[in-house]
Amino acid sequence: MLHLLLGATLAYDVLISAGHEGRPASCARFPQHRCNLGAQGERAWTPIVADSATQILRRYGLTVARLPADFAGTYRVAAAVFIHFDGSNPPCRSSASIGYPHARDLAAARSWRALYARYWPFGFQPDNFTAGLREYYAYRQVDARDAGLVLELGEITCPAQHAWLAPRLNWEGALLAYYLSKLIGKGAVPDPGAFR
């Protein structure tokens, strides 16, 4: 989406949406969205990461629109992230990946990849490697000044990736909060470093 209101005051610093959260209940209220329930266990995990990042960002003075998968209205923010975990059948055919709607988001995607790759041992799929990443439905509802990204944090259906991710969900939120604070230049959220 093109910047709708250039120079206008941002409504929030950051928008964080937990993928598939609120479904299937929200499917009837938002029939224009394809009602995808996500990979097995994804609806339980995405809110943990989203809530962790939100709590930290708010503690450091950022305003956050913390939303479920389906939401009404449009938002003007500095940055938006839509958190997901991938699934694959057969398992272990995917990994972490990043989606975005505009070429201007490429620098932010590269920055996230460089940060996450310090810790994530399973590699990345190419950016925008699926239509869902390239054409994510919520992009139309968000005008993100610095970046609008879908972040697939790993393949939840792959046993090795699942085992790595499971104890790190709150840490993932802390890493995301650090990344977003640095991306928009506000809040000075500290780098959590490696998971301990």
C-alpha positions in Angstrom: 0.0 0.0 0.0 1.3 3.4 -0.8 1.8 5.8 2.0 -1.7 7.2 2.4 -1.0 10.2 4.5 2.5 11.4 4.0 3.7 13.6 6.8 0.7 12.7 9.0 1.1 11.7 12.6 1.4 8.0 13.2 -1.4 6.4 15.0 1.0 3.8 16.6 4.7 3.2 16.5 4.3 -0.5 15.8 1.6 -2.9 14.8 2.0 -6.6 15.9 -0.4 -9.2 14.7 -0.3 -12.8 15.9 -1.0 -15.1 12.9 -4.2 -17.1 13.0 -5.0 -15.8 16.6 -8.8 -15.6 17.1 -9.7 -18.1 14.5 -11.9 -19.9 13.7 -14.2 -17.5 15.7 -13.2 -14.5 13.6 -13.8 -16.2 10.3 -17.5 -15.4 10.3 -16.9 -11.8 11.1 -14.3 -11.3 8.4 -15.4 -13.5 5.4 -13.3 -11.4 3.1 -10.2 -13.1 4.6 -9.4 -16.6 3.7 -10.0 -18.6 6.9 -6.7 -20.4 7.3 -6.2 -22.0 10.7 -2.4 -22.3 10.3 -0.1 -25.1 11.1 -0.7 -27.5 14.0 0.1 -25.5 17.2 0.7 -22.1 15.4 -2.4 -20.4 17.0 -1.0 -21.2 20.4 2.5 -19.9 19.7 2.1 -16.7 17.8 0.3 -14.9 20.6 3.1 -15.8 23.0 5.7 -14.1 20.7 3.4 -11.2 20.0 2.6 -10.5 23.7 6.2 -10.8 24.7 7.3 -8.2 22.1 4.4 -5.9 22.9 5.1 -5.9 26.6 8.7 -5.0 26.1 8.0 -2.3 23.6 5.4 -0.7 25.8 7.8 -0.8 28.7 10.2 1.2 26.6 7.6 3.8 25.7 6.5 2.7 22.3 2.8 2.6 21.3 1.8 -0.8 20.0 -1.4 -1.9 18.2 -1.4 -5.6 19.3 -3.9 -7.3 17.1 -5.2 -10.8 16.3 -5.1 -12.3 12.8 -8.3 -10.6 11.6 -9.0 -7.0 12.5 -11.1 -4.1 11.3 -10.0 -0.7 10.1 -6.7 0.6 8.8 -3.6 1.5 10.7 -0.8 4.1 10.1 2.4 2.9 11.9 6.1 3.2 11.7 6.5 -0.6 11.4 4.2 -3.6 11.2 4.9 -7.3 11.7 2.7 -10.3 11.2 4.0 -13.2 13.2 3.7 -16.8 11.9 5.3 -20.3 12.0 5.4 -22.3 8.8 4.1 -25.8 8.3 5.0 -28.4 5.7 3.7 -31.8 4.5 6.0 -33.7 4.4 7.7 -32.1 7.4 11.1 -30.3 7.3 10.7 -28.9 3.8 10.5 -25.3 5.0 12.3 -23.0 7.4 12.2 -19.3 8.5 11.1 -16.8 5.8 10.1 -13.2 5.3 7.3 -11.6 3.3 6.7 -8.0 2.3 4.6 -6.0 -0.1 7.1 -3.4 -1.4 10.7 -3.2 -2.6 11.2 -0.4 0.0 10.7 -3.1 2.7 13.8 -5.1 1.4 16.3 -3.3 3.7 14.2 -4.1 6.8 13.8 -7.7 5.7 17.6 -8.0 5.3 18.1 -6.5 8.7 15.8 -9.0 10.4 17.4 -11.9 8.5 20.9 -10.8 9.6 19.8 -10.5 13.2 17.8 -13.8 13.3 20.5 -15.7 11.4 22.9 -15.1 14.3 20.9 -17.6 16.3 18.5 -19.5 14.0 20.4 -22.6 12.8 18.0 -23.9 10.1 18.4 -21.4 7.3 15.9 -19.3 5.4 13.6 -19.7 2.4 13.9 -17.0 -0.2 11.9 -13.8 0.6 8.4 -13.8 -0.7 8.7 -17.4 -1.8 4.9 -18.0 -1.5 1.9 -16.0 -2.6 0.8 -15.8 1.0 4.0 -13.9 1.9 3.9 -11.6 -1.2 0.2 -10.9 -1.0 -0.6 -11.2 2.7 -4.2 -10.0 3.2 -3.5 -7.5 6.0 -1.0 -5.5 3.9 -4.1 -3.7 2.5 -5.0 -2.5 6.0 -1.7 -1.1 7.2 0.4 1.8 6.0 3.8 1.1 7.5 6.4 3.9 7.1 9.5 1.8 7.7 8.5 -1.7 7.0 5.6 -4.1 6.8 6.8 -7.7 7.2 5.3 -11.2 7.6 7.8 -13.1 9.7 7.7 -16.9 9.5 9.9 -17.8 12.5 10.5 -21.4 11.5 8.7 -24.6 10.5 6.6 -25.7 13.5 5.9 -29.1 11.8 9.6 -30.0 11.6 10.6 -31.9 14.9 14.1 -30.3 15.0 12.9 -26.8 14.4 9.9 -27.3 16.8 12.3 -28.5 19.6 14.5 -25.4 19.0 11.6 -22.9 19.0 9.5 -24.3 21.8 11.6 -23.0 24.8 12.4 -19.7 23.0 9.0 -18.1 22.3 9.4 -15.3 24.9 13.0 -14.8 23.8 11.7 -14.5 20.2 9.5 -11.7 21.4 12.4 -10.0 23.1 14.5 -10.2 19.9 11.6 -8.9 17.8 11.1 -6.0 20.3 14.8 -5.1 20.0 14.6 -5.3 16.2 11.5 -3.1 15.9 12.9 -0.5 18.4 16.1 -0.3 16.4 14.3 -0.2 13.0 12.1 2.8 13.9 14.8 4.5 16.1 12.7 4.7 19.2 12.8 3.2 22.7 16.3 1.8 22.9 15.2 -1.7 23.7 18.3 -3.8 24.6 19.5 -6.7 22.5 18.5 -9.8 24.4 21.5 -11.7 23.0 21.5 -15.5 22.8 18.8 -17.5 24.5 19.8 -18.7 28.0 
